[in-house]
Amino acid sequence: MIWKGVRMEGVSCVILAGGKGRRMGGEKAFVPLRGLPLFEHVYRVCGDLFEEIIIVTNDPDRFTSYRAIILKDLIPGIGPLGGLYTGLLTAKNEYCFCAACDLPFLRKELIRYLLSQREGYDAVIPSAPDGLHPLLAVYSKGALREMMRVIEDGKPKVSNVLSRLKVRLCTAEEMAPYDPSLISLFNVNDIEDLRRAEELMKGEDIRWNP
């Protein structure tokens, strides 16, 4: 199934840009990759798809030039779960596509496919050979209560939330028509990943498998 190049209606987008980038030597969102901040590779794809974009960050002033709602993490110091909770709580729509800021190869067709599977679920999560990818996923506001419960329990990990939700896992095989090499799942955690991303961007035919 191929979708037309139009924006997704009734869905918000949350970009998590709070990583400190200790392994990158600087704030991860603004580490340069092929002439653009790492974050902007994600933002440009999402900006084409969504009317409402929410950026959750520890440094709002650095994002004021972008068309987005800029938020500070409501529950700082607990990692990505605090950012997910903040964005999902603020979003005007029931569902959000949520992505970390370090995913420079996001494919629009894969995003649309994940969103097409959301009905009746609290979350839609890619499941690849290297594991689950809950920071490139779809969440409903129905997940907020369980997010807060694990935060209050002192176990603020996204994995602890997923075990409490109705989750639709999307396998590598079913995602392949929309992203054959699953390059969307490639995230830049350190300098070595950044070098690999530079290499992948040099060629027109991007090939990578998790």
C-alpha positions, 0 to 999 in steps of 0.5 A: 500500500502506498500513501500519497505525500500528504500530512497525516490528519489527527496525529501529533508528532513528538520529537525527543531532543533532551539527550546530553550527548555525553558520548558525542562530545556535545548536545546530541541534537545539534551534532552536525551530520552532512551539513545539518544538525542531527535533529534536523534530519528528523525534523524535516521528515516529520515536518512534511507529515504532521501539522502539530510537532512537539519538541521536548528538550532541556534547552528550549532556546535552541529550538525557537527557530523551528515550527513547533511547540517547544517544551521542557521536560515536565519530569526531568532526570528520568530519561526518555520516558519523561519526554514521552509523557510530556509530549503525549500529555500536551498533544492535542490529538489522541495519537502521537508519532514519537521519535528520538532526535538521533534517527537521521534515516527516517522513512516517511512510508514506514512512519505512515505504516506504523500509524496505520496499525494504531487502531485499538492499541496503546502503542505500535512498536517496531520489533527488529532483529536487534530488539524493540524500538520504543523511541520510534513508535506510536503512542496513544494518550491511553498510555499516560496513566501507565507511564505515570504509574511506573514513574511513581513506582520509581521504575521509569523505563519505557520497557516497564510501561510497554508490559502494561499496555496493549502493544502492536509489535510490527515485525521486520518482515511486515515493515520491509515493504516500507523500509527494506533495510530498516534504515529508519531504525538506525540511531546515532549513539556515539562517534562511531555511529556518526561516522557510519551515518556519514558513510551511509549518506555518501551513497544513493543506495543506503543499505543497513540491517540491524 
